[in-house]
Amino acid sequence: MKLFDVYPLFDIEITKGVGCRTYDSQGIEYLDLYGGHAVISIGHSHPYYVQKLTEQIEKLVFYSNSVVNKLQLELADKLGKISGYDDYSLFLINSGAEANENALKLASFHTGKKKVIAFNKSFHGRTSAAVRVTNNPKIVAPINEGFDVEFLPLNNIEAVEKSLSKEDVCAVIIEGIQGVGGIQIPQPEFLQALSKSCKQHGVVLILDEVQSGYGRSGKFFAHQHAGIRPDLITVAKGMGNGFPIGGVLISPAFEPSYGMLGTTFGGNHLGCTAAIAVLDVIKAEHLVDNAAKVGDFLMEELRTIPEIKEVRGLGLMIGIEFDKPVKDLRSKLLFDEKVFTGVSGTNTIRLLPPLCLSMSDAKIFLEKFKKVISLV
């Protein structure tokens, strides 16, 4: 059997990681400014994280959700406290797409409606409902087209209010910061008006914080820069530092019932252990503050480079847009300077490093980046 060939691969095999460094099968070191799509939050192979997972593996990896799992209770308690959502409930699953699937389902249960408003350039996942609210028709199969979605311009509250006035909308789903869409940031005033309009029309507001959450923006959630409290918040990528886990934070307005939602692997013992370790490290090492400080420094320095068209971002979620395609630039960064970065579209470099990125590593990246820009 061979692998189903859906990923264009760099000819690099990463076999080890420490902090913000990764190492390939030849022992070559790379500076990681991408964190595997924002998944690595506290750094590769953090010793506390490794210790806690090792201890849990020796005791129990998995049992079902039909028995008490105190690790789930500990995770919910710590997540509520660190995020400022202590009064919300937590439903645990395995991925960001699953989180958005369940959030959309909860919204539909709650309102009895099925139309959703999403936004241009949005990305919410590749599964059934999540891909339907993703603004990329190339990855939406006919079987996914089962409910009405209206894609509206980001930061255009008039367009949203016009649609909401029809009183047929179940939910509005929006990313805290658009990642795949090129690090597009909802304006605080827009989010505030959006939250108010959703409340007025009885529409569920879903904040997709799968990529932008867990401290990446310099606050625990990106939407907290706008001072709003959505009805549902979805999380995943940085939640387990590489271990697959996701969740939905659910407002007290939602009433649970047995069988309403369910999962086999979600909230398993090893996943909860990983997620608890991540929260412990984020708190102990002040990684949210570090993301804000180092991110501000990076963006300030990047904005002095004349070849760059625009720098967008919050914290350590940064988009660097050029007037031309960045494929060669990214390739030279990777193969010549040994730096991992990401892309959005054709013209934007995307930075999503571990939240422990140091000021010295940020300076090393800037030196390498400027060197490559001068050669491309």
C-alpha positions in Angstrom: 0.0 0.0 0.0 1.1 3.5 -0.7 0.1 6.9 0.8 -2.7 8.8 -0.8 -0.8 11.6 -2.5 -2.4 14.8 -1.4 0.5 16.7 0.2 3.3 18.4 -1.8 6.3 17.5 0.4 9.7 19.1 1.0 12.4 16.5 0.8 13.2 16.9 4.5 12.5 14.3 7.3 12.3 16.0 10.7 13.2 13.5 13.4 13.8 15.6 16.5 12.8 18.9 18.0 14.0 21.0 21.0 12.5 24.4 21.8 12.3 26.4 18.6 14.8 24.1 16.8 14.1 21.0 14.7 16.6 18.5 13.3 16.4 16.4 10.2 17.5 12.8 9.6 20.9 14.1 8.6 21.3 16.0 11.9 20.9 19.4 10.2 19.4 22.1 12.5 16.5 24.3 11.5 15.0 27.4 13.2 11.3 26.7 13.4 9.2 29.9 12.7 6.1 27.9 11.8 5.5 25.4 14.6 3.9 22.8 12.3 0.9 25.1 11.4 0.9 26.8 14.8 0.6 23.5 16.7 3.8 23.7 18.7 2.9 26.2 21.4 5.3 25.6 24.3 8.3 24.4 22.2 9.4 21.0 20.9 10.1 18.3 23.5 9.6 20.6 26.5 10.9 18.6 29.5 7.8 19.1 31.7 5.5 18.1 28.8 7.6 15.0 28.1 7.7 14.1 31.8 3.9 14.4 32.2 3.1 12.4 29.1 5.6 9.7 30.0 4.1 9.3 33.5 0.6 9.1 32.0 1.6 6.5 29.4 2.9 4.3 32.1 -0.5 4.4 33.9 -3.2 4.6 31.3 -3.4 5.9 27.7 -7.1 5.6 27.1 -10.5 4.6 28.4 -13.9 5.7 27.2 -16.1 8.7 28.1 -18.5 6.3 29.9 -16.4 6.6 33.1 -15.1 9.5 35.3 -11.9 11.0 34.0 -10.6 13.6 36.5 -8.1 14.8 34.0 -10.9 16.3 32.0 -12.1 18.1 35.1 -8.6 19.4 35.8 -8.2 20.6 32.2 -11.6 22.4 32.2 -10.8 24.1 35.5 -7.3 25.3 34.4 -8.5 26.4 30.9 -11.4 28.3 32.4 -9.1 30.2 34.8 -6.3 31.0 32.4 -8.7 32.1 29.6 -11.1 34.1 31.7 -14.0 31.8 30.7 -14.5 30.0 34.1 -18.3 30.1 33.7 -18.3 28.3 30.4 -18.4 24.5 29.8 -15.9 22.5 27.8 -16.6 19.7 25.3 -13.4 17.8 24.3 -12.7 16.4 20.8 -9.7 15.7 18.6 -9.1 18.5 16.1 -10.1 22.0 15.0 -12.4 20.8 12.3 -14.2 18.6 14.8 -14.5 21.6 17.2 -16.1 23.7 14.5 -18.4 20.8 13.5 -19.7 20.5 17.0 -20.0 24.3 17.5 -22.1 24.6 14.3 -24.2 21.7 15.5 -24.8 23.3 18.9 -25.7 26.5 17.3 -28.3 24.8 15.1 -29.7 22.9 18.0 -30.0 26.1 20.0 -31.7 28.2 17.3 -33.5 25.6 15.3 -32.1 27.2 12.1 -29.4 26.2 9.7 -28.1 29.1 7.7 -24.6 30.3 8.6 -22.7 33.5 7.9 -19.0 33.1 7.3 -16.4 35.4 5.8 -14.4 35.8 2.6 -11.0 34.0 2.9 -12.2 32.0 5.9 -10.8 28.5 6.7 -12.6 26.4 9.3 -11.6 22.8 8.4 -12.0 20.1 5.8 -14.9 18.0 7.3 -18.5 18.2 6.4 -20.0 21.4 7.9 -16.6 22.9 8.6 -15.5 22.8 5.0 -18.9 24.2 3.9 -18.2 27.4 5.9 -14.6 27.5 4.4 -14.4 30.0 1.6 -12.6 27.7 -0.9 -14.9 25.9 -3.3 -12.1 23.7 -4.6 -12.2 21.6 -1.3 -16.0 21.5 -1.0 -17.4 18.3 -2.4 -21.1 18.1 -3.6 -21.9 16.1 -0.5 -20.8 19.0 1.7 -23.3 21.5 0.2 -26.1 20.6 2.6 -26.9 23.9 4.1 -27.0 27.6 3.2 -23.8 29.7 3.8 -23.4 33.3 3.0 -19.8 34.6 2.7 -19.5 38.3 3.5 -16.5 40.7 3.4 -14.5 40.8 6.7 -15.0 44.0 8.7 -18.2 45.0 6.8 -20.8 45.2 9.6 -23.4 46.7 7.2 -23.3 43.5 5.1 -23.7 41.4 8.2 -26.6 43.4 9.6 -28.4 43.2 6.3 -28.2 39.4 6.3 -29.1 39.1 9.9 -32.2 41.2 9.4 -33.8 38.3 7.4 -34.0 36.4 10.7 -33.0 33.0 9.1 -29.4 32.8 10.4 -28.4 30.1 12.9 -24.7 31.2 13.5 -22.0 33.6 12.5 -18.5 31.9 12.5 -15.4 34.0 12.4 -11.7 33.4 13.0 -10.0 35.4 15.7 -7.4 36.1 13.1 -7.6 34.5 9.6 -4.7 32.3 9.2 -4.9 30.5 5.8 -6.6 33.7 4.5 -3.3 35.6 5.0 -3.3 36.9 8.6 -6.3 39.1 8.1 -7.4 40.7 11.4 -11.0 41.5 12.3 -11.1 45.1 13.5 -12.1 45.4 17.2 -14.9 47.8 16.3 -16.2 45.2 13.8 -16.1 42.4 16.4 -17.9 44.6 19.0 -20.7 45.5 16.5 -20.9 41.9 15.3 -21.3 40.6 18.9 -24.0 43.2 19.5 -25.9 42.4 16.3 -25.8 38.6 17.0 -27.3 39.2 20.4 -30.0 41.4 19.0 -31.1 38.8 16.5 -30.7 35.7 18.6 -27.8 34.4 16.5 -25.0 32.3 17.9 -21.5 33.9 17.5 -18.8 31.3 17.1 -15.2 32.4 17.4 -12.8 30.0 15.7 -9.6 30.3 17.8 -8.2 27.1 16.5 -5.1 28.8 15.1 -5.2 32.2 16.8 -6.0 31.0 20.3 -3.8 29.7 23.2 -1.8 32.8 23.6 -0.6 33.2 20.0 -2.0 36.7 19.6 -0.5 38.1 22.8 -3.8 37.5 24.7 -5.1 34.0 25.4 -7.7 34.4 22.7 -7.4 36.9 19.8 -11.0 38.1 20.2 -10.1 39.4 23.7 -8.3 42.3 22.0 -11.8 43.5 21.2 -13.2 42.8 24.6 -16.1 40.6 23.5 -17.4 37.3 24.8 -18.7 35.0 22.0 -21.2 32.2 22.6 -18.9 29.4 21.4 -15.1 29.3 21.1 -13.3 26.5 19.3 -9.7 25.5 20.1 -7.2 22.9 18.9 -3.8 23.5 17.4 -1.7 24.8 20.3 -3.8 23.0 22.8 -1.8 19.8 23.0 1.6 21.0 21.6 1.4 18.3 19.0 -0.9 15.8 20.6 -4.3 15.8 18.8 -6.9 17.4 21.0 -9.6 20.0 20.4 -12.4 21.6 22.3 -15.4 23.9 22.3 -15.9 26.4 25.1 -19.7 26.7 25.6 -21.7 29.6 27.0 -24.0 28.9 30.0 -26.9 29.8 27.7 -26.6 26.3 26.2 -28.3 23.4 28.0 -26.6 20.0 27.6 -28.5 16.7 27.3 -27.3 13.1 27.2 -26.4 12.1 23.7 -26.4 15.7 22.2 -22.7 15.4 21.4 -20.3 12.5 21.6 -16.8 11.3 20.7 -14.8 8.1 21.1 -11.3 9.5 21.4 -12.0 13.1 22.6 -10.8 13.9 26.1 -8.8 10.8 26.4 -6.3 10.5 29.3 -3.2 11.1 27.3 -4.7 14.1 25.4 -5.9 15.7 28.6 -2.4 15.2 30.1 -0.8 16.9 27.2 -3.3 19.8 27.3 -2.8 20.3 31.1 0.9 20.3 30.7 0.6 23.0 28.0 -1.4 25.2 30.2 1.0 24.7 33.1 3.9 25.8 31.0 2.1 28.7 29.4 1.3 30.0 32.9 4.7 29.3 34.5 6.8 30.7 31.7 4.5 33.7 30.9 4.3 32.6 27.2 1.4 34.8 26.4 3.4 37.9 27.4 6.4 36.6 25.6 4.3 36.2 22.4 3.2 39.8 22.7 6.7 41.1 23.3 8.6 39.2 20.7 5.8 39.5 18.2 5.8 43.3 18.5 9.6 43.4 18.1 9.4 41.2 15.0 6.7 43.3 13.3 8.4 46.6 14.2 11.6 45.3 12.6 9.9 43.8 9.6 8.1 47.1 8.8 11.5 48.7 8.2 12.3 46.4 5.3 11.5 48.4 2.1 10.8 45.3 0.0 7.9 44.3 2.1 4.5 45.5 1.1 2.7 45.0 4.4 3.1 43.3 7.8 0.0 42.2 9.6 -0.4 40.3 12.8 -0.9 40.2 16.6 1.7 38.5 18.8 3.4 35.6 17.1 0.8 35.2 14.3 2.4 37.3 11.6 1.8 37.8 7.8 4.5 39.3 5.6 3.0 40.4 2.3 5.1 41.1 -0.8 4.2 42.5 -4.3 5.4 39.2 -5.9 5.1 35.5 -5.2 7.1 34.3 -2.2 7.7 30.7 -3.3 11.4 31.2 -4.0 12.0 33.3 -0.9 10.4 30.6 1.3 12.4 27.9 -0.4 15.7 29.7 0.1 14.9 30.4 3.7 14.3 26.7 4.2 17.1 25.1 2.1 19.8 27.8 2.3 19.2 29.4 5.7 17.5 26.4 7.4 14.4 28.3 8.6 10.9 26.9 8.5 8.1 29.4 7.6 4.7 29.1 6.1 2.8 30.8 3.3 -0.7 32.1 2.7 -1.8 32.4 -0.9 1.0 33.3 -3.3 2.4 36.5 -1.9 2.4 36.2 1.9 4.9 34.5 4.3 3.3 33.3 7.5 5.1 33.1 10.8 3.6 30.9 13.6 6.6 30.0 15.8 6.4 28.4 19.2 5.3 30.9 21.9 8.7 30.5 23.6 10.5 32.1 20.7 13.3 34.2 22.3 14.4 37.7 21.3 17.7 36.3 20.2 16.1 33.8 17.9 13.9 36.5 16.5 17.0 38.5 15.7 18.6 35.4 14.0 15.5 35.0 11.9 15.6 38.7 10.9 19.2 38.4 9.8 18.5 35.4 7.7 15.3 36.9 6.3 17.0 40.1 5.2 19.8 38.1 3.6 17.4 36.0 1.5 15.3 39.1 0.5 18.5 40.7 -0.9 19.1 37.6 -3.1 15.7 37.0 -4.5 
